[in-house]
Amino acid sequence: MRLNKNIGKALLEARLRLKMPLDVVIESLKDEGLKYNKGNLSRIERQIISCRADLLAALCKIYEIDANDVLYDQAKKTKNK
């Protein structure tokens, strides 16, 4: 497994899959004890700034995804039978 260079993109895809607006995510982060604004979260999703570990953990919890799926490229290898 290689470290995923597209963490922000993976987080954006997870949020969009859940059809969760940024406002809802920001409120959910407050429940997790984190203060972020829509601008910063948007910059993370657009890969302009990096994502801190505490934020990544909270977002994975909110989006109900495994952090390993976000952190690492897990290219699926198919076998030809």
Secondary structure, 3 states (H helix, E strand, C coil): CEECCCHHHHHHHHHHHCCCCHHHHHHHHHHCCCCCCHHHHHHHHCCCCCCCHHHHHHHHHHHCCCHHHHHEECCCCCCCC
